[in-house]
Amino acid sequence: MKTRISLIMLLLLPAQLLFAQQEVSLSDCQEWARDVHPLLKQKELYQKMSSLKLDNIKTAWLPQLGVNAQASYQSDVTHIGISLPAVDIPTVSKDQYKAYLDVKQNIWDGGISKARENVEEAQNLADQQGVEVSLYQVRKQVDDLFFSCFLIQQNLDLLGKKQETLEARKLQMESALANGAILQSDLDQVLAELIKVAQQQLELQTSRETTLAALAILTGKEPSDLQNLEIGTSEIGTDTEIVRPEMDLFRQQADLLSASADLTQKARNPKLFGFGQAGYGRPALNMLNDSFDTYYQVGLGLSWTPFDWKQTKRSKEVIQLQQEMVQTEQAQFERNITIALDGQSRKIEQLQQILKSDRELIGLQERIAKSSASKLENGTITTADYLQDLNAELAARITFETHKVQLEAAKITYQNLLGQ
């Protein structure tokens, strides 16, 4: 039984290692951050709110019912001021009572209901797109944390290689010290440099854990799920069309204002409706009958305001000005994006040129460090000189890795500016 369990564990172990080492890309983190962001819930809330409002608008075509009751006493009533022999002329009581049901049914509302639906639908789309704009800003936070984590990891890898080199050098120098070929101070310098490397590793590891924890919060993942960050090589295309969510928001805002202008115009259209009233009271419709009785009446009604003293005209002019403001905001947004794209493009070209010189510098520093190692073994230079050249090579490699990450970050920023 124990043997079987052991075999199963051995079979599962490679899969577990593979899962633990699964690469995590920037696009993965961006998608995860969007999916778990609290703002995403607002899209669902806006949709529910819109559905409720649309249901309310549709009730305009349902019969409108109203129940009323009234009791009153009045100082005088209508009466006939003559008397006839053998004729009893009825009079109405000064206390009167009635309870009735009013019914109103829209037949044609001038297109207002449809216009209100259009406004609400446009408002919902604008609200939804506003959430998308806010969610898009999260990409910048994710990018900064992702590239920071990746760069720290690269520096840790370089420090690890330096540590391996120093450890190998320490073993050689310990053997040389035992044979009396070097002084203790020479070995102490290497030991001191190893302590410095360990301190740098501790600082970087702490910084990486802090940054990784922030990235984990944004993406809704555990830090252990984000250990293996990978940066792909991005290419900048020739298409410079701006497809940011802000552009859709501007269009939605323009559509909303157009729908509002249409609603304002249709508010002046004539409206045709049917009405009816049924009730019980004293007196009823026959004012000469002073007893409680039922009654009803039905009819058609028309309402229209042909003159509104230019209120509609001025309201439409206000909407027109609002549309111009949206166009101005869009033009300013596009202008800012164009400026940012130009600056980012120049930064990309600069980093590409710097990386070429970085590669040349690494080659030179690597040769210098190898030469120093050989001279140290031959006793022609001091340990301090060797460590200086070794640190110079490490600095060149760190600078190269930093510029590589900055280049990829600049490309991603360029794409984010366009919305690609």
Protein Blocks (a to p, Z undefined) as FASTA:
>chain_A
ZZmmmmmmmmmmmmmmmmmmpccdfklmmmmmmmmpmklmmmmmmmmmmmmmmmmmmmmm
pccddddddddddfbdcddfbdcehiacddddfbdcdddddddddfbgghmmmmmmmmmm
mmmmmmmmmmmmmmmmmmmmmmmmmmmmmmmmmmmmmmmmmmmmmmmmmmmmmmmmmnop
acfklmmmmmmmmmmmmmmmmmmmmmmmmmmmmmmmmnopafklmmmgcdddddddfblc
dcbfklmmmmmmmmmmmmmmmmmmmmmpccdddddddddddddfblkbccdcdddddddd
ddddfbgghmmmmmmmmmmmmmmmmmmmmmmmmmmmmmmmmmmmmmmmmmmmmmmmmmmm
mmmmmmmmmmmmmmmmnopacfklmmmmmmmmmmmmmmmmmmmmmmmmmmmmmmmmnoZZ
